[in-house]
């Protein structure tokens, strides 16, 4: 048996040498896409990037000479561009296999911004389909344009936003920039003080960030704002979806005691988005049925036109029981109250607070849910 195996191994090279065939050559020949099918040329689309709306780009299939797979890429450019420096190149659906590309309005809005179409502007994007097999890439024989109307707002919405500058509490060092609280997609807020000087908003606190600034009630790119008139405390709310800023001055915060229908104590701003009073005696009101301890907070505010107003924050519950040491921290979270009356959406002090000196602190800080605490001294 060993002799037979040895003989076979000796003969094996000769067997393969006798199996001659032509060298294999990869066939990369393809016919380009003949026709784009959707959307129709110059189709008008009013972009709504905050929704789930999409646009479907479709075309006839390209043909490979050997009948194998062809990959597709859709290329977008400015209306008068030649695709040499396109705005975007995106593989078709299915990882480049399907002769269709589904794009969200958000993506189209981003492309439109890169193509120089301004917010609230109307302009066109040119598109074509590149079919490829190996290194053979063929542009579609047809190009089309899509006309888009952009909404107000920014094409690229930052993930994070910070406040920095000499007028801010943290100064102009980027590393110390104050992070703003993300309320919803594209909307950011901060409670802070500003002194005389310049400030700006940035999308990161390292490197060379993109910058934004206030111009009245509008949010602009690439610049800084100037504050004057002395140190004041504000709630700054940025909406990148609509390119707007709301600057509300906070002129005071008071602990409003429901049983007496009045402010019990005012809280002073202490920096770092925190208001507090210290060592104040809190005494419940004696009623025929017992001692009443209900409270919430009133903010005195002034809008950009200098008009005074009031806002209320309190509990998420219309009514509450007295908290204990086992009460979850969510009990003390601050929620805006739009339908305010004397009694509803009040907190209750712990029983141990009655007739004791206390500190009360209110936190409108970005790194946690807005909340407050009552510290018995």
LUMMARBA-348714 format. One record per residue (C-alpha): residue number from 1; residue in one letter; x negated, y negated, z. Coordinates in pm, 1 decimal. Example, Ala and Ser with C-alpha at 12.3 -4.5 7.8 and 13.67 -1.06 7.14 Angstrom:
R kollo sero       px       py       pz
R     1    a  -1230.0    450.0    780.0
R     2    s  -1367.0    106.0    714.0
//
This chain:
R kollo sero       px       py       pz
R     1    x      0.0      0.0      0.0
R     2    x   -279.9   -243.2     84.4
R     3    x   -434.1   -182.8   -260.7
R     4    x   -104.4   -278.7   -429.5
R     5    x    -72.3   -602.6   -226.1
R     6    x   -432.3   -699.6   -302.3
R     7    x   -380.7   -635.8   -671.6
R     8    x    -64.4   -851.4   -668.6
R     9    x   -242.9  -1141.2   -499.4
R    10    x   -525.0  -1123.9   -752.7
R    11    x   -275.4  -1129.6  -1038.6
R    12    x    -58.6  -1411.0   -894.7
R    13    x   -256.3  -1705.3  -1045.0
R    14    x   -243.4  -1541.4  -1384.0
R    15    x    133.4  -1500.6  -1355.4
R    16    x    183.7  -1873.0  -1283.3
R    17    x    -69.0  -1968.7  -1550.6
R    18    x    143.7  -1781.3  -1799.0
R    19    x    458.4  -1974.1  -1702.9
R    20    x    382.8  -2279.7  -1912.1
R    21    x    636.7  -2559.7  -1957.1
R    22    x    634.2  -2927.4  -2048.9
R    23    x    556.4  -3175.5  -1769.8
R    24    x    876.5  -3312.3  -1606.5
R    25    x    952.1  -3677.5  -1682.4
R    26    x   1194.4  -3885.4  -1471.9
R    27    x   1461.6  -4038.6  -1691.1
R    28    x   1543.7  -4385.8  -1556.4
R    29    x   1732.6  -4510.6  -1859.6
R    30    x   2061.9  -4679.4  -1773.7
R    31    x   2319.4  -4892.6  -1946.9
R    32    x   2398.0  -5209.9  -1749.9
R    33    x   2738.3  -5304.3  -1614.7
R    34    x   2942.2  -5421.0  -1912.5
R    35    x   3222.6  -5606.3  -1736.0
R    36    x   3306.5  -5758.5  -1400.0
R    37    x   3670.1  -5692.1  -1312.4
R    38    x   3756.2  -5876.9   -988.2
R    39    x   3806.3  -6142.6   -877.1
R    40    x   3901.3  -6327.9  -1192.9
R    41    x   3655.7  -6591.1  -1308.5
R    42    x   3674.3  -6917.7  -1108.4
R    43    x   3911.8  -6762.0   -856.7
R    44    x   3987.7  -7021.7   -585.7
R    45    x   3963.4  -6904.5   -224.7
R    46    x   4019.6  -7113.2     85.3
R    47    x   3784.0  -6960.8    336.0
R    48    x   3907.3  -6871.0    682.5
R    49    x   3597.0  -6733.5    857.8
R    50    x   3768.5  -6704.5   1196.6
R    51    x   4004.1  -6437.8   1053.8
R    52    x   3949.0  -6086.2    921.4
R    53    x   4018.5  -6195.8    561.5
R    54    x   3800.0  -6043.2    288.6
R    55    x   3731.7  -6075.7    -84.7
R    56    x   3670.4  -5768.3   -303.1
R    57    x   3414.7  -5792.8   -586.4
R    58    x   3456.7  -5512.8   -844.8
R    59    x   3299.9  -5408.4  -1176.0
R    60    x   3286.7  -5131.2  -1434.5
R    61    x   3040.2  -4852.2  -1369.0
R    62    x   2693.6  -4855.6  -1517.8
R    63    x   2583.5  -4535.8  -1696.6
R    64    x   2263.6  -4340.0  -1643.0
R    65    x   2138.2  -4157.3  -1953.0
R    66    x   2089.8  -3836.1  -1757.5
R    67    x   2424.8  -3872.9  -1579.5
R    68    x   2271.5  -3917.3  -1236.1
R    69    x   2341.7  -4168.6   -961.8
R    70    x   2320.1  -4545.5  -1017.7
R    71    x   2285.6  -4795.4   -732.0
R    72    x   2440.2  -5144.0   -729.7
R    73    x   2347.7  -5476.7   -576.3
R    74    x   2557.4  -5793.0   -601.1
R    75    x   2356.4  -6112.0   -641.0
R    76    x   2494.5  -6457.6   -552.1
R    77    x   2355.1  -6793.5   -653.6
R    78    x   2446.1  -7158.7   -683.6
R    79    x   2683.5  -7243.1   -966.9
R    80    x   2398.9  -7353.6  -1195.5
R    81    x   2144.8  -7100.6  -1067.1
R    82    x   1968.6  -6836.4  -1277.7
R    83    x   1939.5  -6572.8   -999.4
R    84    x   1561.4  -6618.8   -979.2
R    85    x   1603.7  -6747.2   -622.1
R    86    x   1949.1  -6621.2   -527.5
R    87    x   2145.9  -6725.7   -220.4
R    88    x   2205.5  -6360.6   -127.5
R    89    x   2155.3  -6003.4   -250.4
R    90    x   2390.2  -5746.0   -100.9
R    91    x   2418.4  -5371.2   -166.6
R    92    x   2764.0  -5258.0   -272.7
R    93    x   3001.0  -5062.8    -49.7
R    94    x   2896.5  -4711.6     42.1
R    95    x   2530.8  -4802.9     76.5
R    96    x   2505.9  -4925.7   -283.0
R    97    x   2689.7  -4636.4   -444.4
R    98    x   3037.3  -4778.2   -506.1
R    99    x   3116.7  -5022.4   -786.8
R   100    x   3278.4  -5252.7   -532.8
R   101    x   3163.9  -5496.7   -261.9
R   102    x   3392.0  -5613.0     20.4
R   103    x   3283.0  -5941.0    177.6
R   104    x   3437.1  -6123.4    473.4
R   105    x   3527.0  -6490.4    454.7
R   106    x   3265.3  -6541.9    724.4
R   107    x   2992.3  -6404.2    497.2
R   108    x   3114.0  -6611.1    202.5
R   109    x   3120.3  -6921.0    420.1
R   110    x   2760.1  -6856.8    514.8
R   111    x   2661.4  -6816.9    149.2
R   112    x   2848.6  -7131.7     54.4
R   113    x   2657.2  -7326.4    316.8
R   114    x   2326.3  -7192.3    183.8
R   115    x   2435.6  -7289.2   -166.1
R   116    x   2475.6  -7650.4    -54.4
R   117    x   2854.6  -7662.9    -30.7
R   118    x   2929.1  -7887.8    270.7
R   119    x   3188.5  -7829.4    542.2
R   120    x   3535.4  -7919.7    408.9
R   121    x   3382.0  -7918.2     59.8
R   122    x   3482.2  -7722.8   -250.3
R   123    x   3220.7  -7558.5   -470.9
R   124    x   3134.9  -7251.8   -673.7
R   125    x   2919.7  -6944.9   -621.9
R   126    x   2793.5  -6753.4   -925.9
R   127    x   2770.0  -6375.3   -901.4
R   128    x   2638.1  -6083.7  -1104.4
R   129    x   2577.2  -5711.3  -1047.6
R   130    x   2235.9  -5548.8  -1075.2
R   131    x   2241.1  -5174.5  -1149.6
R   132    x   1928.2  -4974.7  -1076.0
R   133    x   1778.3  -4628.7  -1121.9
R   134    x   1427.0  -4593.8   -991.2
R   135    x   1235.5  -4903.3  -1093.4
R   136    x   1470.2  -4979.1  -1381.4
R   137    x   1698.0  -5267.0  -1280.3
R   138    x   1954.0  -5404.5  -1523.5
R   139    x   2162.8  -5719.5  -1474.8
R   140    x   2530.0  -5707.3  -1569.8
R   141    x   2608.3  -5844.2  -1914.4
R   142    x   2865.3  -6074.1  -1756.3
R   143    x   2847.8  -6327.3  -1474.3
R   144    x   3136.7  -6495.5  -1297.5
R   145    x   3195.3  -6769.8  -1044.2
R   146    x   3419.2  -6787.1   -741.4
R   147    x   3540.3  -7125.6   -620.3
R   148    x   3554.7  -7162.0   -243.1
R   149    x   3677.7  -7428.8     -5.3
R   150    x   3486.5  -7431.7    319.9
R   151    x   3652.4  -7513.5    653.7
R   152    x   3515.7  -7769.0    891.8
R   153    x   3245.1  -7617.6   1106.0
R   154    x   2912.8  -7445.6   1068.3
R   155    x   2842.2  -7158.4    832.6
R   156    x   2608.4  -7000.1   1088.7
R   157    x   2747.3  -6988.9   1442.7
R   158    x   2475.3  -6959.7   1710.3
R   159    x   2488.2  -6675.2   1959.0
R   160    x   2350.2  -6889.5   2241.9
R   161    x   2340.7  -7266.2   2294.8
R   162    x   2124.8  -7464.3   2537.6
R   163    x   2113.7  -7827.4   2649.2
R   164    x   1775.6  -7999.7   2665.6
R   165    x   1618.9  -8345.9   2660.2
R   166    x   1492.8  -8618.4   2889.8
R   167    x   1848.9  -8717.3   2983.0
R   168    x   1931.8  -8370.7   3118.9
R   169    x   1889.9  -8219.7   3463.6
R   170    x   1621.0  -7979.7   3336.9
R   171    x   1422.0  -8227.6   3127.8
R   172    x   1276.3  -8186.2   2778.9
R   173    x   1082.2  -7862.1   2835.3
R   174    x   1246.7  -7601.5   2609.6
R   175    x   1170.3  -7320.8   2852.4
R   176    x   1385.3  -7493.0   3114.8
R   177    x   1677.1  -7575.0   2883.7
R   178    x   2019.9  -7528.6   3043.7
R   179    x   2219.6  -7244.3   2895.8
R   180    x   2580.4  -7322.1   2805.5
R   181    x   2869.9  -7088.3   2878.8
R   182    x   3021.8  -6906.5   2579.8
R   183    x   3401.0  -6939.3   2613.8
R   184    x   3500.8  -6776.9   2283.6
R   185    x   3323.4  -6714.2   1952.3
R   186    x   3159.7  -7042.6   1853.5
R   187    x   3279.4  -7240.2   2158.8
R   188    x   3035.2  -7333.5   2437.6
R   189    x   3069.0  -7540.3   2753.9
R   190    x   2857.9  -7686.8   3032.2
R   191    x   2929.5  -7891.1   3347.0
R   192    x   2627.0  -8111.0   3409.1
R   193    x   2497.9  -8461.8   3467.9
R   194    x   2329.4  -8688.2   3213.1
R   195    x   2106.7  -8983.2   3291.7
R   196    x   1988.1  -9250.8   3051.4
R   197    x   1783.4  -9102.7   2768.7
R   198    x   1808.1  -8859.4   2480.2
R   199    x   1942.2  -8504.8   2470.5
R   200    x   2028.4  -8237.1   2216.0
R   201    x   2169.9  -7889.0   2185.9
R   202    x   1954.0  -7599.3   2064.5
R   203    x   2020.3  -7238.5   1965.0
R   204    x   1719.7  -7091.7   2152.1
R   205    x   1473.2  -7207.7   2414.2
R   206    x   1157.2  -7080.3   2245.4
R   207    x    973.9  -7154.2   1922.8
R   208    x   1130.5  -7406.0   1686.0
R   209    x   1506.9  -7393.0   1745.6
R   210    x   1782.8  -7537.0   1532.8
R   211    x   1907.5  -7862.1   1686.5
R   212    x   2251.1  -8019.8   1713.3
R   213    x   2375.7  -8353.2   1842.7
R   214    x   2691.1  -8551.6   1915.8
R   215    x   2815.0  -8821.6   1684.3
R   216    x   3128.1  -8941.8   1857.5
R   217    x   3360.2  -8641.6   1860.6
R   218    x   3165.3  -8464.8   1583.4
R   219    x   2891.1  -8206.6   1615.7
R   220    x   2602.6  -8258.8   1372.9
R   221    x   2283.8  -8072.2   1282.2
R   222    x   1921.3  -8180.5   1309.4
R   223    x   1913.2  -8468.9   1552.7
R   224    x   1957.8  -8587.5   1908.7
R   225    x   2205.2  -8794.7   2107.0
R   226    x   2144.3  -9086.9   2339.6
R   227    x   2311.7  -9138.3   2676.4
R   228    x   2327.8  -9477.1   2847.6
R   229    x   2521.1  -9639.2   3132.7
R   230    x   2360.5  -9457.6   3424.7
R   231    x   2392.8  -9105.2   3556.9
R   232    x   2733.9  -8944.9   3508.9
R   233    x   2872.6  -8593.5   3533.9
R   234    x   3035.4  -8437.4   3228.5
R   235    x   3197.7  -8128.6   3090.0
R   236    x   3056.8  -8094.1   2740.3
R   237    x   3244.4  -7854.0   2513.3
R   238    x   3108.8  -7770.5   2167.2
R   239    x   3319.6  -7603.1   1898.4
R   240    x   3098.8  -7483.0   1612.9
R   241    x   3403.6  -7348.9   1428.9
R   242    x   3534.7  -7701.3   1380.3
R   243    x   3210.0  -7899.7   1431.4
R   244    x   3357.5  -8097.6   1720.9
R   245    x   3248.7  -8207.6   2068.2
R   246    x   3466.9  -8292.6   2365.0
R   247    x   3288.7  -8494.0   2634.0
R   248    x   3494.9  -8524.1   2952.6
R   249    x   3355.5  -8719.9   3244.1
R   250    x   3418.1  -8557.9   3583.6
R   251    x   3462.3  -8850.2   3821.2
R   252    x   3551.1  -8640.1   4124.1
R   253    x   3662.1  -8303.1   4260.1
R   254    x   3874.0  -8266.8   4571.5
R   255    x   4004.6  -7979.4   4780.3
R   256    x   4380.4  -8029.5   4760.8
R   257    x   4565.0  -7901.5   5070.5
R   258    x   4916.9  -7796.4   4971.2
R   259    x   5084.0  -7827.2   5317.4
R   260    x   4991.5  -8196.6   5337.6
R   261    x   5029.7  -8259.8   4963.3
R   262    x   4695.0  -8442.3   4954.7
R   263    x   4320.7  -8411.8   4912.4
R   264    x   4170.3  -8278.3   5234.2
R   265    x   3804.2  -8344.5   5140.8
R   266    x   3615.7  -8461.2   4834.5
R   267    x   3328.9  -8253.6   4701.5
R   268    x   3005.0  -8419.8   4588.1
R   269    x   2814.8  -8315.3   4279.6
R   270    x   2488.7  -8146.8   4383.6
R   271    x   2340.7  -8059.2   4044.5
R   272    x   2323.0  -7724.6   3865.8
R   273    x   2697.8  -7734.8   3787.3
R   274    x   2782.0  -7723.0   4160.5
R   275    x   3006.6  -7940.4   4381.2
R   276    x   3026.4  -7907.0   4761.0
R   277    x   3114.4  -8054.9   5097.7
R   278    x   2940.1  -7951.6   5419.3
R   279    x   3030.7  -7912.3   5785.9
R   280    x   3391.5  -8023.8   5749.5
R   281    x   3655.8  -7892.9   5988.9
R   282    x   3944.2  -7718.6   5812.4
R   283    x   4265.6  -7705.1   6015.6
R   284    x   4576.3  -7523.3   5893.8
R   285    x   4916.7  -7691.2   5923.2
R   286    x   5158.1  -7561.6   6183.1
R   287    x   5500.3  -7479.7   6040.9
R   288    x   5804.5  -7327.9   6209.4
R   289    x   5721.7  -6992.6   6049.0
R   290    x   5347.4  -7000.9   6114.6
R   291    x   5028.2  -7174.1   5998.4
R   292    x   4998.9  -7279.8   5632.9
R   293    x   4656.1  -7254.7   5467.7
R   294    x   4720.7  -7294.0   5090.9
R   295    x   4481.0  -7494.8   4876.6
R   296    x   4340.9  -7546.2   4526.5
R   297    x   4122.5  -7806.4   4354.2
R   298    x   4192.9  -8126.0   4164.1
R   299    x   3952.0  -8271.0   3911.0
R   300    x   3960.1  -8641.4   3832.5
R   301    x   3851.9  -8685.0   3472.3
R   302    x   3797.8  -8951.9   3212.1
R   303    x   3813.0  -8883.2   2838.3
R   304    x   3590.6  -9026.9   2565.1
R   305    x   3818.0  -9332.3   2536.0
R   306    x   3788.9  -9402.1   2908.1
R   307    x   4142.3  -9290.7   2993.9
R   308    x   4171.5  -9145.3   3345.7
R   309    x   4347.7  -8817.8   3410.2
R   310    x   4369.4  -8517.8   3639.8
R   311    x   4313.3  -8146.1   3593.0
R   312    x   4387.1  -7863.2   3833.6
R   313    x   4205.8  -7535.9   3895.2
R   314    x   4323.0  -7261.4   4122.3
R   315    x   4410.5  -6895.7   4149.5
R   316    x   4514.3  -6667.7   3866.5
R   317    x   4802.3  -6556.2   4090.8
R   318    x   5108.5  -6768.0   4158.0
R   319    x   5105.3  -6646.5   4518.8
R   320    x   4841.6  -6482.1   4737.4
R   321    x   4785.8  -6317.6   5071.7
R   322    x   4512.2  -6431.6   5305.1
R   323    x   4178.3  -6285.3   5197.5
R   324    x   3963.7  -6065.9   5419.7
R   325    x   3606.8  -5941.0   5407.3
R   326    x   3730.4  -5662.2   5179.3
R   327    x   3891.9  -5895.9   4923.2
R   328    x   3723.6  -5869.4   4579.0
R   329    x   3516.0  -6167.1   4463.4
R   330    x   3756.8  -6223.7   4175.1
R   331    x   4001.9  -6373.7   4429.5
R   332    x   3789.8  -6691.6   4444.3
R   333    x   3750.4  -6735.9   4067.9
R   334    x   3867.8  -7071.1   3930.3
R   335    x   4134.4  -7074.7   3661.7
R   336    x   4284.4  -7378.3   3486.1
R   337    x   4640.9  -7456.3   3596.4
R   338    x   4853.1  -7613.5   3323.8
R   339    x   5192.5  -7604.8   3496.9
R   340    x   5089.1  -7741.8   3832.0
R   341    x   5318.0  -7790.4   4129.0
R   342    x   5255.0  -7824.7   4497.0
R   343    x   5274.9  -7460.3   4599.6
R   344    x   5197.4  -7224.9   4312.0
R   345    x   4857.4  -7085.5   4209.4
R   346    x   4703.9  -7175.2   4544.8
R   347    x   4435.2  -6982.9   4728.3
R   348    x   4463.4  -6907.9   5097.4
R   349    x   4186.2  -6949.2   5350.1
R   350    x   4075.8  -6654.6   5558.8
R   351    x   4229.4  -6653.8   5908.5
R   352    x   3886.6  -6720.5   6063.1
R   353    x   3856.8  -7056.8   5884.3
R   354    x   4127.3  -7229.9   6091.3
R   355    x   3980.4  -7515.5   6306.5
R   356    x   3622.4  -7426.3   6204.2
R   357    x   3355.5  -7639.6   6039.1
R   358    x   3293.3  -7506.0   5690.2
R   359    x   3101.2  -7558.6   5369.7
R   360    x   3302.2  -7530.8   5048.7
R   361    x   3113.4  -7492.5   4719.8
R   362    x   3254.6  -7495.7   4367.6
R   363    x   3048.3  -7338.1   4087.9
R   364    x   3102.9  -7415.5   3720.2
R   365    x   2788.0  -7228.8   3618.7
R   366    x   2726.4  -7061.3   3284.7
R   367    x   2583.4  -6734.6   3418.5
R   368    x   2896.9  -6628.6   3608.3
R   369    x   3271.5  -6670.1   3612.7
R   370    x   3367.9  -7010.9   3748.5
R   371    x   3427.1  -6960.2   4119.6
R   372    x   3402.0  -7106.7   4469.4
R   373    x   3315.5  -6999.0   4821.7
R   374    x   3411.3  -7099.8   5175.5
R   375    x   3132.7  -7062.8   5432.1
R   376    x   3221.8  -7074.3   5802.3
R   377    x   2945.9  -7247.3   6001.6
//
